[in-house]
Amino acid sequence: MANIPSDPMMLLSFVNTKLRDEYDSLQLMCDDMELDVQEITAKLNSIDYEYHADLNKFM
């Protein structure tokens, strides 16, 4: 992955901030930042957070 936090809680904050401020979807963010959607989703699922496309954030 790109230079993003490896700690799941820090990653959660990072991703949700990016989604709130810069991107309309997780897919757009991952495409733009050359990240793997499944890898991000799996790491955040491991701490019981799921992506909600309708809200564009992990909860």
Contacts in CASP RR format, 6 or more apart in sequence:
PFRMAT RR
TARGET T0000
AUTHOR 0000-0000-0000
METHOD contacts of the structure
MODEL  1
MANIPSDPMMLLSFVNTKLRDEYDSLQLMCDDMELDVQEITAKLNSIDYE
YHADLNKFM
1 35 0 8 1.000
1 36 0 8 1.000
1 39 0 8 1.000
1 40 0 8 1.000
2 33 0 8 1.000
2 34 0 8 1.000
2 35 0 8 1.000
4 11 0 8 1.000
4 14 0 8 1.000
4 15 0 8 1.000
4 33 0 8 1.000
4 35 0 8 1.000
5 11 0 8 1.000
5 13 0 8 1.000
5 14 0 8 1.000
8 43 0 8 1.000
8 44 0 8 1.000
8 46 0 8 1.000
8 47 0 8 1.000
9 47 0 8 1.000
11 40 0 8 1.000
11 43 0 8 1.000
11 44 0 8 1.000
12 44 0 8 1.000
12 47 0 8 1.000
12 49 0 8 1.000
12 58 0 8 1.000
15 26 0 8 1.000
15 29 0 8 1.000
15 40 0 8 1.000
15 44 0 8 1.000
15 58 0 8 1.000
16 57 0 8 1.000
16 58 0 8 1.000
18 29 0 8 1.000
18 33 0 8 1.000
19 25 0 8 1.000
19 26 0 8 1.000
19 29 0 8 1.000
19 56 0 8 1.000
19 57 0 8 1.000
20 56 0 8 1.000
20 57 0 8 1.000
22 29 0 8 1.000
23 29 0 8 1.000
23 32 0 8 1.000
23 56 0 8 1.000
24 56 0 8 1.000
25 53 0 8 1.000
25 56 0 8 1.000
26 37 0 8 1.000
26 40 0 8 1.000
26 41 0 8 1.000
26 51 0 8 1.000
26 53 0 8 1.000
26 56 0 8 1.000
27 37 0 8 1.000
29 35 0 8 1.000
30 36 0 8 1.000
30 37 0 8 1.000
30 40 0 8 1.000
41 51 0 8 1.000
44 50 0 8 1.000
44 51 0 8 1.000
44 58 0 8 1.000
49 58 0 8 1.000
49 59 0 8 1.000
50 58 0 8 1.000
50 59 0 8 1.000
51 57 0 8 1.000
51 58 0 8 1.000
52 58 0 8 1.000
52 59 0 8 1.000
END
